[in-house]
Amino acid sequence: MEPRTILRNVAPGDVAAYVRMRCDPAMMAELGGPVPRDGIEDKVRRDVRDAAADKAWIKMIVPAGDLDAVAGTVSLWSHELDGEVLSEIGWMVLPEWQGRGIGKRAVRTLLEMARADGRWGFVHAFPGTANAPSNGICRSLGFSLAEEKEIIFAGRPMLTNHWLIDPRTDL
Ligand SMILES: CC(C)(COP(=O)(O)OP(=O)(O)OC[C@H]1O[C@@H](n2cnc3c(N)ncnc32)[C@H](O)[C@@H]1OP(=O)(O)O)[C@@H](O)C(=O)NCCC(=O)NCCS
């Protein structure tokens, strides 16, 4: 059965969860490899600030039965790509929580929030072409596949599938 989860804003105490997600070779295999440990406190600080300012939605996925635990993360932010400002969604689920529908549920929840909020327009996602579960999430939530695209993630090039969805009509 799928565990019940809630989404909450990232907080200063999430450094350990970030380290587990971003500095681990297996977690980052489809994201260009792990990032250096020494930048994580800074990254959490910036994410907490951007989430508090409502500039980006940076959510931790928390199991409803254990609010001190973290199962993963899902984020929606806006940035410039090829001279165009776009909204992008990204996600990660820690190994012990994977394969139980948590990633898909969290992405759907954030897209429902985006639909209600109205500011984000089309939402883009760029999973690696070999990332079966992430491409599965896009396909089954109603994203359309636009193209294969090389993007820079955490400073490194990565071949991705470019998916997009209009949460107002496609979800
Ligand atoms: C990708 C990731 C977020 C998936 O989260 P998850 O909670 O395990 O995924 P779910 O259980 O919600 O499954 C999502 C879909 O993928 C499918 N799926 C899950 N694992 C799969 C696998 N190993 N191979 C193929 N499909 C798979 C599921 O069946 C589901 O599709 P469906 O609804 O059509 O049945 C998680 O594996 C992860 O964090 N990996 C490492 C980091 C990463 O790659 N992040 C994503 C960057 S875009």
The ligand as an SDF file (V2000), in Angstrom:
LIG
                    3D

 48 50  0  0  0  0  0  0  0  0999 V2000
   12.8970    8.8340   -9.9300 C   0  0  0  0  0  0  0  0  0  0  0  0
   12.2860    8.7050   -8.5470 C   0  0  0  0  0  0  0  0  0  0  0  0
   11.9420   10.0740   -8.0220 C   0  0  0  0  0  0  0  0  0  0  0  0
   10.9830    7.8810   -8.6420 C   0  0  0  0  0  0  0  0  0  0  0  0
   10.2550    7.9700   -7.4240 O   0  0  0  0  0  0  0  0  0  0  0  0
    9.4020    6.7440   -6.8980 P   0  0  0  0  0  0  0  0  0  0  0  0
    8.6150    7.2140   -5.7380 O   0  0  0  0  0  0  0  0  0  0  0  0
   10.3110    5.5850   -6.7180 O   0  0  0  0  0  0  0  0  0  0  0  0
    8.4450    6.4920   -8.1710 O   0  0  0  0  0  0  0  0  0  0  0  0
    6.9440    5.9520   -8.1500 P   0  0  0  0  0  0  0  0  0  0  0  0
    6.8820    4.7690   -7.2390 O   0  0  0  0  0  0  0  0  0  0  0  0
    6.0190    7.0930   -7.8950 O   0  0  0  0  0  0  0  0  0  0  0  0
    6.7740    5.4290   -9.6470 O   0  0  0  0  0  0  0  0  0  0  0  0
    6.6280    6.3300  -10.7350 C   0  0  0  0  0  0  0  0  0  0  0  0
    6.3400    5.5970  -12.0310 C   0  0  0  0  0  0  0  0  0  0  0  0
    7.5280    4.9550  -12.5150 O   0  0  0  0  0  0  0  0  0  0  0  0
    7.3380    3.5420  -12.5570 C   0  0  0  0  0  0  0  0  0  0  0  0
    8.5790    2.9600  -12.0460 N   0  0  0  0  0  0  0  0  0  0  0  0
    9.0220    2.9810  -10.7680 C   0  0  0  0  0  0  0  0  0  0  0  0
   10.2280    2.3990  -10.6990 N   0  0  0  0  0  0  0  0  0  0  0  0
   10.5280    1.9930  -11.9580 C   0  0  0  0  0  0  0  0  0  0  0  0
   11.6430    1.3420  -12.5440 C   0  0  0  0  0  0  0  0  0  0  0  0
   12.6990    0.9710  -11.8210 N   0  0  0  0  0  0  0  0  0  0  0  0
   11.6190    1.0980  -13.8830 N   0  0  0  0  0  0  0  0  0  0  0  0
   10.5460    1.4680  -14.6380 C   0  0  0  0  0  0  0  0  0  0  0  0
    9.4840    2.1120  -14.1310 N   0  0  0  0  0  0  0  0  0  0  0  0
    9.4720    2.3580  -12.8130 C   0  0  0  0  0  0  0  0  0  0  0  0
    6.1350    3.2620  -11.6670 C   0  0  0  0  0  0  0  0  0  0  0  0
    5.4730    2.0730  -12.0840 O   0  0  0  0  0  0  0  0  0  0  0  0
    5.2940    4.5050  -11.8850 C   0  0  0  0  0  0  0  0  0  0  0  0
    4.6050    4.4920  -13.1200 O   0  0  0  0  0  0  0  0  0  0  0  0
    3.0430    4.0870  -13.2160 P   0  0  0  0  0  0  0  0  0  0  0  0
    2.2750    5.0420  -12.3850 O   0  0  0  0  0  0  0  0  0  0  0  0
    2.7560    4.2340  -14.6690 O   0  0  0  0  0  0  0  0  0  0  0  0
    2.9600    2.6830  -12.7120 O   0  0  0  0  0  0  0  0  0  0  0  0
   13.2670    8.0090   -7.5950 C   0  0  0  0  0  0  0  0  0  0  0  0
   13.5770    6.7470   -8.0980 O   0  0  0  0  0  0  0  0  0  0  0  0
   14.5740    8.8060   -7.4240 C   0  0  0  0  0  0  0  0  0  0  0  0
   14.6010    9.7450   -6.6700 O   0  0  0  0  0  0  0  0  0  0  0  0
   15.6700    8.4150   -8.0790 N   0  0  0  0  0  0  0  0  0  0  0  0
   16.9750    9.0800   -7.9180 C   0  0  0  0  0  0  0  0  0  0  0  0
   16.9900   10.5660   -8.2390 C   0  0  0  0  0  0  0  0  0  0  0  0
   16.3730   10.9400   -9.5550 C   0  0  0  0  0  0  0  0  0  0  0  0
   16.6100   10.2900  -10.5530 O   0  0  0  0  0  0  0  0  0  0  0  0
   15.5570   12.0000   -9.5320 N   0  0  0  0  0  0  0  0  0  0  0  0
   14.7770   12.4270  -10.6600 C   0  0  0  0  0  0  0  0  0  0  0  0
   15.4420   13.4090  -11.5180 C   0  0  0  0  0  0  0  0  0  0  0  0
   14.3520   13.8900  -12.8260 S   0  0  0  0  0  0  0  0  0  0  0  0
  1  2  1  0
  2  3  1  0
  2  4  1  0
  2 36  1  0
  4  5  1  0
  5  6  1  0
  6  7  2  0
  6  8  1  0
  6  9  1  0
  9 10  1  0
 10 11  2  0
 10 12  1  0
 10 13  1  0
 13 14  1  0
 14 15  1  0
 15 16  1  0
 15 30  1  0
 16 17  1  0
 17 18  1  0
 17 28  1  0
 18 19  1  0
 18 27  1  0
 19 20  2  0
 20 21  1  0
 21 22  1  0
 21 27  2  0
 22 23  1  0
 22 24  2  0
 24 25  1  0
 25 26  2  0
 26 27  1  0
 28 29  1  0
 28 30  1  0
 30 31  1  0
 31 32  1  0
 32 33  2  0
 32 34  1  0
 32 35  1  0
 36 37  1  0
 36 38  1  0
 38 39  2  0
 38 40  1  0
 40 41  1  0
 41 42  1  0
 42 43  1  0
 43 44  2  0
 43 45  1  0
 45 46  1  0
 46 47  1  0
 47 48  1  0
M  END
$$$$
